[in-house]
Each structure stands twice: as structure tokens, then as C-alpha cells.
């Protein structure tokens, strides 16, 4: 019984740690679906959190979008 309890506890803690680390990373932002000023519908998606650098954007060379798997092609401004 102790072994079973130990296995269940370990699995539960591992799952909880995985979920909390994914949430706390803070590197992505969820964008809600919306309609632009010109009437274009934009589906909901995730993007990198805004900051003052372009080198960490998914579209920049050397990076890869974790959702689509597309590799970045744009040379970031320096």
C-alpha cells in the first residue's frame, strides 16, 4: 500500500510541477479573436510577450514557433 501511495504522490507532484512551470513562463500571450478596423476577422492565437527586442520573436531567424513548427525567416533589426 505504501508503494502505491508513493507512486501516486510522485505522479501527482510531477504533473502539478509541469503545469505550473508552463503557466509561469510568461513568454507567451493569448490573443482573443477580433475584427480589425478594416473588417478582417483574426482568429485567436498566441504570440510572444511584447518587449524591446525583436530577436526573440518566433518569426526571427533562429527561432521556431512552438505551435505551428514554422522556423523564423525574418532578420531582426539590430
N, C-alpha and C positions, 0 to 999 in steps of 0.2 A: 504494500500500500504506500509506503514511504517513497519508493522508487517512482511509482505512478504519479504521486503528488509532485515530486521533484521535476519530472518530465513536463507535466502540465504547467507548472510555475515557470520553468525555463522558457517554454514556448510562448507563454503569455507575455513575459517580460521582453522577449526578443521582438515580438510583434509590436508591442507598445513602443519600444525604442525606435523601431523602423518608422512608424507613423509619426512620432514626434519630431524626428530629425528631418523628415520630408517637409513637415509644416514649418519648422523653424528656419529652414534655409533662407527664405526671404529673397531668393534671387529671381523669382517669377511673380507676375501679377496676372490675375484673371481679368479679362476684358469682357464685359457683358455685350450681348448682341445689341446693335443700334443701327439707326438710319442716319447717314451723313446729311449735310446741308443740301447736297445736290440730289438727294433721294436714293442713294446707293445703300443697299442693305449689307451690313457687315456682320458675319456670324461671330458668336462668342469664341474667344481663343485665349491663349496665354502668350505673354511676351516677357522679355526681361524687364526688371525694375529699372525705371529711369535713373540715370546718373550722369556724370560729366565726362564719361569716356565712351568711345564707340568700339573699342577693342573687345568688349565682352558681349556684344550683340550677336545673336545667332546668325545674322546674315553676313558677319565679318569673316574674312578668310581665317582658317584655323579653328573655327568653331563649328558645332553641329547642333541643329535643332533637335532636342530630345523627343519631341512629339512626332515630327514628320521624318526625321532621319536625314533631312537635306543638309548638305555641307554648305558653309558660308562661301560666297563668291565675291563679296564686296571688299575692296581695300579700304580699311578705316582711315579717316582723316587723322593726321598727327598734330 
